[in-house]
Amino acid sequence: MANICINRFYCSTDNEANYEKILYGLGDRFDLYDLDGRDNWMRGEFDSKWCYPEEAIAAMMKTLEKDPTLHIEIVSCEPGMQYLEAHIYDNGMWNSF
């Protein structure tokens, strides 16, 4: 049985095209849960196997336009393995904790 990692995310951007690419990009790659949002922000969660889905998120990010207003936070946890990791995208860079 695979351990399921829960990924909670928040995203904001003033670029409507990027907003839609992120929304549909996550929706195409994962099942989205508890999705909420308005004109320029969204939050929700999705599951992945074992840990943060770095390759899938990187592939989605390559489809986006350059956007100084883009801010993404993803907190990933898998309690059975005591795994917890946070990823923040701001000012064009990813930081991981």
C-alpha positions as CSV (number, residue, x, y, z in Angstrom):
1,M,0.0,0.0,0.0
2,A,1.4,3.4,-0.9
3,N,1.6,6.1,1.7
4,I,-0.5,9.1,0.7
5,C,1.0,12.6,1.1
6,I,-1.4,15.4,1.6
7,N,-0.4,18.7,-0.1
8,R,-2.2,21.8,1.1
9,F,-1.7,24.8,-1.2
10,Y,-2.4,28.5,-1.5
11,C,-1.8,30.5,-4.7
12,S,-2.3,34.1,-5.7
13,T,-1.5,36.0,-8.9
14,D,-2.8,39.0,-10.8
15,N,-2.1,37.1,-14.1
16,E,-5.4,35.5,-15.2
17,A,-3.7,33.2,-17.7
18,N,-1.4,31.9,-15.0
19,Y,-4.2,31.5,-12.5
20,E,-6.1,29.3,-15.0
21,K,-3.0,27.3,-15.9
22,I,-2.3,26.5,-12.3
23,L,-6.0,25.6,-11.6
24,Y,-6.3,23.3,-14.6
25,G,-2.7,22.1,-14.3
26,L,-3.3,20.9,-10.7
27,G,-6.7,19.5,-11.7
28,D,-5.2,17.5,-14.6
29,R,-2.5,16.0,-12.5
30,F,-4.2,15.5,-9.2
31,D,-7.6,15.2,-7.5
32,L,-8.3,18.6,-5.9
33,Y,-10.1,18.8,-2.6
34,D,-11.6,21.6,-0.6
35,L,-10.9,24.1,-3.4
36,D,-11.8,27.7,-2.6
37,G,-10.9,31.0,-4.2
38,R,-11.8,34.2,-5.8
39,D,-10.6,36.4,-8.7
40,N,-6.8,36.2,-8.0
41,W,-6.3,33.5,-5.3
42,M,-7.1,29.9,-4.6
43,R,-6.5,27.3,-1.9
44,G,-7.1,23.6,-1.5
45,E,-5.4,20.3,-1.3
46,F,-4.4,17.4,-3.4
47,D,-2.8,14.0,-2.7
48,S,0.4,12.5,-4.0
49,K,2.3,9.3,-3.4
50,W,4.9,9.4,-0.6
51,C,6.0,13.1,-0.8
52,Y,5.8,16.5,-2.5
53,P,5.4,15.9,-6.2
54,E,8.3,18.0,-7.3
55,E,8.5,16.8,-11.0
56,A,4.8,17.4,-11.6
57,I,4.9,20.9,-10.0
58,A,8.0,21.8,-12.0
59,A,6.3,20.7,-15.3
60,M,3.3,22.8,-14.5
61,M,5.5,25.8,-13.6
62,K,7.2,25.6,-17.0
63,T,3.9,26.4,-18.7
64,L,3.5,29.7,-16.9
65,E,4.2,33.2,-18.1
66,K,6.7,35.4,-16.2
67,D,4.7,36.8,-13.3
68,P,6.1,39.0,-10.5
69,T,2.7,38.8,-8.7
70,L,2.8,34.9,-8.4
71,H,2.9,33.5,-4.9
72,I,2.5,29.8,-4.2
73,E,2.7,28.0,-0.9
74,I,2.5,24.2,-0.7
75,V,2.8,22.3,2.6
76,S,3.2,18.5,2.2
77,C,2.7,16.0,5.0
78,E,2.6,12.2,5.3
79,P,2.0,11.4,9.0
80,G,2.9,7.7,8.8
81,M,6.4,8.5,7.8
82,Q,6.6,11.7,9.9
83,Y,7.2,13.6,6.7
84,L,6.6,17.4,6.6
85,E,7.9,19.8,4.0
86,A,7.0,23.3,2.9
87,H,7.6,25.0,-0.5
88,I,7.1,28.7,-1.2
89,Y,7.4,30.3,-4.6
90,D,7.8,34.1,-4.4
91,N,9.8,36.6,-6.5
92,G,10.5,34.0,-9.1
93,M,12.2,31.5,-6.7
94,W,11.3,28.4,-4.8
95,N,12.3,28.0,-1.1
96,S,11.9,24.7,0.7
97,F,11.8,24.1,4.4
